Amino acid sequence: MMINAICIHPVVILKWEGNDEWGEPKPPTRVDVRGYIEWKTKLVRSLSGQDIVSEVNVRLPIRRTDLALGRTLDHRDRMIVDNVLERTIVAIAEPAALKHPRIYQVFLA
């Protein structure tokens, strides 16, 4: 499969674990995966409908990512790319199956 050949960059997903009984967020779980990181600026629309500038685009294989997380990737998760800075997930896209099968395209702020 083509996506596995280009997944050469280490990516850390900070898995959102929900809230505790007091409504405070539980500490995230660190999940290490491999993906393809592109540093380019793109204007994307967030869940709330705002236009946000994304600096990073990460491509991840859906099956491997979901198996590592134990669920599907969520907007409440966060990512660390290049071991530098924790970044917020702005948008998650799944390109058309005929173009790029089984790939998450994740835009980070």
TAJOVEN-V372665 format. One record per backbone hydrogen bond with DSSP energy under -0.5 kcal/mol. NH is the residue of the N-H (numbers start at 1). CO is the residue of the C=O. If there is no record, write none. Layout:
nh | co
NH | CO
NH | CO
This chain:
nh | co
5 | 1
5 | 2
6 | 2
7 | 3
8 | 6
9 | 35
11 | 33
12 | 80
13 | 11
13 | 31
14 | 12
14 | 78
15 | 13
15 | 29
20 | 24
23 | 20
26 | 18
29 | 15
31 | 13
31 | 29
33 | 11
35 | 9
36 | 59
37 | 35
38 | 57
40 | 38
40 | 55
42 | 54
44 | 42
44 | 52
46 | 50
49 | 46
52 | 44
52 | 50
54 | 42
54 | 52
55 | 108
56 | 108
57 | 38
58 | 106
59 | 36
60 | 58
60 | 104
62 | 102
65 | 61
66 | 62
67 | 63
68 | 64
69 | 65
70 | 66
71 | 66
77 | 74
78 | 14
79 | 87
80 | 12
81 | 85
82 | 10
84 | 81
85 | 81
87 | 79
89 | 77
90 | 88
90 | 107
91 | 107
93 | 105
95 | 93
99 | 96
100 | 96
103 | 100
104 | 60
105 | 93
106 | 58
106 | 104
107 | 91
108 | 56
109 | 88
